[in-house]
Amino acid sequence: MKILNVALVGCGIISEEHIRAYSANKERARIVICCDIDPDKASARAELVGDARATTRFEEVLADSEVDAVEICTPHHLHTEAVIAAAQAGKHILCQKPLAKTLAECDAMIAAAEDAGVTLFYGEMNRTLPAAVMAKQVIDEGRIGTLIGVQARTAHWQGGVYMSTAWRYDPKITGGGQLLDGGIHAVDLMLHIGGPIESVTAFSARFRPELGGEDTTVVNARFDGGHLGSLFTSQAAGIWVPEANFIAFGTEGALTLGGSHGALALHRYDLPGHKQVLLERNGDPFAFMTSRYLDTVLDGAPSISPGIVGRDNLAVVLAAYESVRLGREVRIEEIEG
Ligand SMILES: NC(=O)c1ccc[n+]([C@@H]2O[C@H](COP(=O)([O-])OP(=O)(O)OC[C@H]3O[C@@H](n4cnc5c(N)ncnc54)[C@H](O)[C@@H]3O)[C@@H](O)[C@H]2O)c1
């Protein structure tokens, strides 16, 4: 079987997780080159991979016929240009969240990948988490009855490390703050499990002005299916409470999904102890994500996270920001076009 040769583009905080993920999938893919405008970062990551080269020139990556695919791990606002250039160079693409800053940018990225016949995979590890995949199946099987609502939470303070990336919460650079950066992970779970969202209301606040933008946001959502949802996301909260960061409530029971490695439990009154653990915490989310991506690129499996997923996630975030700005409920269709 062919081994996919991957270029890591952007060698900052998250790139280490991608290196680990590829080493967990080493029989199918390998990182051959690490690219960053900062030569020290590119070299450090190449060293961590072991047998990869380092470069500061993205054009070199694109021109390299050995490279089959790129892993876009640059700051949010730089994704669009890199993804379109990679597609035009015939490379498959896994792009970190958020896909882009605007829906028009998302559309251009998706179109570029389609035109070039390459895969654009939205790198959201919640989508590929076995517990999330299973949660959806459990709900579809009716095991919590009719879905009435979901509650999501992603709140913690990542302190100095994230402060070092000044672009992250600056709305002038990225178009958003914590909801766009961290909350979007929970938005993905809400959409994956609850289906399309029709409208949102949101409030934002700032508790750590040094971050430069919104650091805490709540979003209330009305789903197409008639059920409701809420999200609390903060980059100001003093500590992460990982036990149950997502709950789906049904007329017959509830599902809880906890921790970054996803443990899934079914809660029903007719169960012994009213609870059955369906899945224990089960491994590295980035390795799962990479594995699902490789299923698509190497084996032609239908993509579990195509570019449109990133677009749908961003639409909810942008509608929430619009709700904060206007002080009213905003329908997703209002921000289209
Ligand atoms: N899935 C997750 O849990 C998670 C966590 C953190 C970050 N992320 C995402 O990963 C991406 C990167 O975030 P980060 O935390 O690693 O940021 P970071 O600032 O630590 O790293 C970004 C890197 O990109 C480099 N870079 C900038 N412009 C470049 C260019 N034109 N070509 C090559 N490299 C360039 C920078 O020098 C820097 O090293 C963002 O999209 C972010 O949202 C995801």
The ligand as a MOL file (V3000), in Angstrom:
LIG
                    3D

  0  0  0     0  0            999 V3000
M  V30 BEGIN CTAB
M  V30 COUNTS 44 48 0 0 0
M  V30 BEGIN ATOM
M  V30 1 N -7.5750 21.1530 17.4940 0
M  V30 2 C -7.1140 21.8120 18.5060 0
M  V30 3 O -7.3560 21.4480 19.6450 0
M  V30 4 C -6.2690 23.0240 18.2710 0
M  V30 5 C -5.5220 23.5570 19.3290 0
M  V30 6 C -4.6980 24.6580 19.0560 0
M  V30 7 C -4.6660 25.2170 17.8020 0
M  V30 8 N -5.4480 24.6820 16.8000 0 CHG=1
M  V30 9 C -5.4540 25.3070 15.4610 0
M  V30 10 O -4.1840 25.0940 14.8300 0
M  V30 11 C -3.8270 26.2420 14.0840 0
M  V30 12 C -2.4770 26.7520 14.5970 0
M  V30 13 O -2.6020 27.0620 15.9670 0
M  V30 14 P -1.3470 27.0130 16.9620 0
M  V30 15 O -1.9070 27.0300 18.3170 0
M  V30 16 O -0.4250 25.9000 16.5980 0 CHG=-1
M  V30 17 O -0.6920 28.4320 16.6350 0
M  V30 18 P 0.8240 28.9010 16.7330 0
M  V30 19 O 0.8230 30.3730 16.6080 0
M  V30 20 O 1.4850 28.2600 17.9000 0
M  V30 21 O 1.4610 28.2350 15.4230 0
M  V30 22 C 1.2480 28.7320 14.1270 0
M  V30 23 C 2.5610 28.5820 13.3610 0
M  V30 24 O 2.3520 28.9570 12.0050 0
M  V30 25 C 3.5310 29.6220 11.5670 0
M  V30 26 N 3.2370 30.3750 10.3580 0
M  V30 27 C 2.6560 31.5910 10.2350 0
M  V30 28 N 2.5470 31.9390 8.9370 0
M  V30 29 C 3.0650 30.9130 8.2170 0
M  V30 30 C 3.2370 30.6700 6.8220 0
M  V30 31 N 2.8240 31.5520 5.9160 0
M  V30 32 N 3.8150 29.4960 6.4400 0
M  V30 33 C 4.2260 28.5970 7.3470 0
M  V30 34 N 4.0690 28.7740 8.6960 0
M  V30 35 C 3.5160 29.9230 9.1090 0
M  V30 36 C 3.9410 30.4650 12.7520 0
M  V30 37 O 5.2980 30.8670 12.6770 0
M  V30 38 C 3.6720 29.4900 13.9060 0
M  V30 39 O 4.7880 28.6990 14.2100 0
M  V30 40 C -4.9810 27.2380 14.2180 0
M  V30 41 O -5.8650 27.0510 13.1550 0
M  V30 42 C -5.6350 26.8030 15.5260 0
M  V30 43 O -7.0140 27.1240 15.6050 0
M  V30 44 C -6.2130 23.6040 17.0220 0
M  V30 END ATOM
M  V30 BEGIN BOND
M  V30 1 1 1 2
M  V30 2 2 2 3
M  V30 3 1 2 4
M  V30 4 1 4 5
M  V30 5 2 4 44
M  V30 6 2 5 6
M  V30 7 1 6 7
M  V30 8 2 7 8
M  V30 9 1 8 9
M  V30 10 1 8 44
M  V30 11 1 9 10
M  V30 12 1 9 42
M  V30 13 1 10 11
M  V30 14 1 11 12
M  V30 15 1 11 40
M  V30 16 1 12 13
M  V30 17 1 13 14
M  V30 18 2 14 15
M  V30 19 1 14 16
M  V30 20 1 14 17
M  V30 21 1 17 18
M  V30 22 2 18 19
M  V30 23 1 18 20
M  V30 24 1 18 21
M  V30 25 1 21 22
M  V30 26 1 22 23
M  V30 27 1 23 24
M  V30 28 1 23 38
M  V30 29 1 24 25
M  V30 30 1 25 26
M  V30 31 1 25 36
M  V30 32 1 26 27
M  V30 33 1 26 35
M  V30 34 2 27 28
M  V30 35 1 28 29
M  V30 36 1 29 30
M  V30 37 2 29 35
M  V30 38 1 30 31
M  V30 39 2 30 32
M  V30 40 1 32 33
M  V30 41 2 33 34
M  V30 42 1 34 35
M  V30 43 1 36 37
M  V30 44 1 36 38
M  V30 45 1 38 39
M  V30 46 1 40 41
M  V30 47 1 40 42
M  V30 48 1 42 43
M  V30 END BOND
M  V30 END CTAB
M  END
